[in-house]
Amino acid sequence: MPNPPNFPAGLYITKPKVYVVGRQTVVSEEVHRFLADEGMIFTTDTEAASEVLSEIAGRTCYMSFGKGRKSNKEYLENILTSKHGSVLEHAVWCLLLTGVSRALTHELVRHRAGFGYSQLSQRYVDETDARYVVPPLFQESAELRGKFEETIEHLRKAYVELADAAAAHVQQKYPELPPRDRRKWARQAARAILPNACETKIFVTGNSRSWRHFLELRGSVHADAEIRLLAVEVFKALKRESPNIFQDVELVDEPDGMPSVRIVHSKV
Ligand SMILES: Cc1cc2nc3c(=O)[nH]c(=O)nc-3n(C[C@H](O)[C@H](O)[C@H](O)COP(=O)(O)OP(=O)(O)OC[C@H]3O[C@@H](n4cnc5c(N)ncnc54)[C@H](O)[C@@H]3O)c2cc1C
């Protein structure tokens, strides 16, 4: 459906984007120094730092370097089946998520254990040109989507008018304030009427134990449709990063037409 007249192109977003902006590296010299000091030998068959570090962390518990399971996949499978989940906290990724709504991030930040967040500020950033996320249900029907876009059009205009009026009021009543603070005061008041659908961007750092828990809860058919779509994209990105840590996780096509994320070893 085309954007309503006078609206910038690309105002509406239908799918989240996941950027893997940070992953770990192994400091091989230090690993070799440790192994030499302890008189041990360790080799592994994976090149993914997340997987190497998780295996080193786990093997440190029993000083089992060079013993037992041979492949990294087998080693991590044992970690998963025995629910030795703290080992998975040593694998960490930073994801930059865009094209997600404020409604979604309100749910996302409820995940506290093992996550760090930095999110776009609606106090500092002018939301006049903000984009809006169309809930998946509204994407199914031209009529619903039309009503949604009409409502957003009203709210967007109201935000601009209210922000301008607030800025004029602050300038008149608090002329001594630096201009930056004046704009901030106006925006922080005007944002009260921005809808949950307003797009936001959030930088999330999480360890693999936490990401697995997120995938389990938010990739489920019981989760909100938008965050479920995000969980599917996060799963694809993390599975590429570490097939072994996420070896028991897969996508399943559901009767409602959307995939869900299924995890064999729940809440490791
Ligand atoms: C389908 C669905 C519907 C929901 N509906 C609602 C709702 O209506 N209202 C609402 O408020 N929330 C709702 N939530 C949010 C939910 O209650 C959790 O806050 C959210 O999913 C975060 O998960 P978590 O509690 O496992 O926390 P995480 O931070 O992801 O923690 C992971 C695990 O660490 C442990 N942990 C974390 N923090 C603590 C702690 N302080 N003390 C002890 N153990 C801890 C727990 O074992 C926890 O499961 C919903 C979630 C889902 C998936």
The ligand as a Tripos MOL2 file, in Angstrom:
@<TRIPOS>MOLECULE
LIG
   53    58     1     0     0
SMALL
NO_CHARGES

@<TRIPOS>ATOM
      1 C1          3.9620  -14.5930   26.3920 C.3       1 LIG1
      2 C2          4.3910  -13.6450   27.4370 C.ar      1 LIG1
      3 C3          3.4560  -12.8700   28.1000 C.ar      1 LIG1
      4 C4          3.8390  -11.9830   29.1050 C.ar      1 LIG1
      5 N1          2.9100  -11.2090   29.7310 N.ar      1 LIG1
      6 C5          3.2710  -10.3380   30.6950 C.ar      1 LIG1
      7 C6          2.3200   -9.5050   31.3610 C.ar      1 LIG1
      8 O1          1.1380   -9.5630   31.0800 O.2       1 LIG1
      9 N2          2.7570   -8.6520   32.3240 N.ar      1 LIG1
     10 C7          4.0720   -8.5750   32.6650 C.ar      1 LIG1
     11 O2          4.4250   -7.7930   33.5550 O.2       1 LIG1
     12 N3          5.0050   -9.3250   32.0390 N.ar      1 LIG1
     13 C8          4.6380  -10.2010   31.0830 C.ar      1 LIG1
     14 N4          5.5990  -10.9580   30.4530 N.ar      1 LIG1
     15 C9          7.0000  -10.7570   30.8120 C.3       1 LIG1
     16 C10         7.5060  -11.8680   31.7520 C.3       1 LIG1
     17 O3          6.7990  -11.8830   32.9640 O.3       1 LIG1
     18 C11         8.9980  -11.6600   32.0510 C.3       1 LIG1
     19 O4          9.1770  -10.4570   32.7620 O.3       1 LIG1
     20 C12         9.8440  -11.5660   30.7950 C.3       1 LIG1
     21 O5          9.5030  -12.5830   29.9030 O.3       1 LIG1
     22 C13        11.3380  -11.6900   31.1630 C.3       1 LIG1
     23 O6         11.6450  -13.0260   31.4190 O.3       1 LIG1
     24 P1         12.3040  -13.5300   32.7850 P.3       1 LIG1
     25 O7         11.4560  -13.1740   33.9390 O.co2     1 LIG1
     26 O8         12.5590  -14.9940   32.5740 O.co2     1 LIG1
     27 O9         13.5850  -12.6510   32.9630 O.3       1 LIG1
     28 P2         15.1080  -12.7040   32.4200 P.3       1 LIG1
     29 O10        15.7250  -11.4420   32.8210 O.co2     1 LIG1
     30 O11        15.1250  -13.0480   30.9490 O.co2     1 LIG1
     31 O12        15.7510  -13.7910   33.3010 O.3       1 LIG1
     32 C14        16.1240  -15.0700   32.9010 C.3       1 LIG1
     33 C15        15.9780  -15.9840   34.1140 C.3       1 LIG1
     34 O13        16.8820  -15.5710   35.1360 O.3       1 LIG1
     35 C16        16.2500  -15.7280   36.3990 C.3       1 LIG1
     36 N5         16.0680  -14.4030   37.0200 N.ar      1 LIG1
     37 C17        16.1270  -13.1970   36.4080 C.ar      1 LIG1
     38 N6         15.9420  -12.2110   37.2680 N.ar      1 LIG1
     39 C18        15.7440  -12.7980   38.4610 C.ar      1 LIG1
     40 C19        15.4790  -12.2900   39.7590 C.ar      1 LIG1
     41 N7         15.3800  -10.9850   39.9930 N.pl3     1 LIG1
     42 N8         15.3250  -13.1570   40.7430 N.ar      1 LIG1
     43 C20        15.4190  -14.5040   40.5300 C.ar      1 LIG1
     44 N9         15.6590  -15.0610   39.3320 N.ar      1 LIG1
     45 C21        15.8240  -14.2030   38.3010 C.ar      1 LIG1
     46 C22        14.9170  -16.4040   36.1590 C.3       1 LIG1
     47 O14        15.0730  -17.7870   36.2230 O.3       1 LIG1
     48 C23        14.6000  -15.9730   34.7410 C.3       1 LIG1
     49 O15        13.6900  -16.8120   34.0750 O.3       1 LIG1
     50 C24         5.2200  -11.8650   29.4510 C.ar      1 LIG1
     51 C25         6.1610  -12.6620   28.7820 C.ar      1 LIG1
     52 C26         5.7660  -13.5430   27.7970 C.ar      1 LIG1
     53 C27         6.8320  -14.3650   27.0930 C.3       1 LIG1
@<TRIPOS>BOND
     1     1     2 1
     2     2     3 ar
     3     2    52 ar
     4     3     4 ar
     5     4     5 ar
     6     4    50 ar
     7     5     6 ar
     8     6     7 ar
     9     6    13 1
    10     7     8 2
    11     7     9 ar
    12     9    10 ar
    13    10    11 2
    14    10    12 ar
    15    12    13 ar
    16    13    14 ar
    17    14    15 1
    18    14    50 ar
    19    15    16 1
    20    16    17 1
    21    16    18 1
    22    18    19 1
    23    18    20 1
    24    20    21 1
    25    20    22 1
    26    22    23 1
    27    23    24 1
    28    24    25 2
    29    24    26 1
    30    24    27 1
    31    27    28 1
    32    28    29 2
    33    28    30 1
    34    28    31 1
    35    31    32 1
    36    32    33 1
    37    33    34 1
    38    33    48 1
    39    34    35 1
    40    35    36 1
    41    35    46 1
    42    36    37 ar
    43    36    45 ar
    44    37    38 ar
    45    38    39 ar
    46    39    40 ar
    47    39    45 ar
    48    40    41 1
    49    40    42 ar
    50    42    43 ar
    51    43    44 ar
    52    44    45 ar
    53    46    47 1
    54    46    48 1
    55    48    49 1
    56    50    51 ar
    57    51    52 ar
    58    52    53 1
@<TRIPOS>SUBSTRUCTURE
     1 LIG1         1 GROUP 0 **** ****
